[in-house]
């Protein structure tokens, strides 16, 4: 499976919105920039999408208002608790 690289514009947006607090550790997952707290990813990039770990209610809002869908690094294998926003 071949993934597309994230655009420099989206990486710049990620750098702008991801917290700069030392508790939010930045590292890569799947080769894309992400941020973690206590080892748990809460925001990241995958190809041209932003990934967010949200409560069930907030995931539903993102799905209905922002065209978000489940995050599947591999087709058919959604990561529980995450949405992917184009």
Order of alpha helices (4+ residues) and beta strands (2+ residues): alpha-beta-beta-beta-beta-alpha-beta-beta
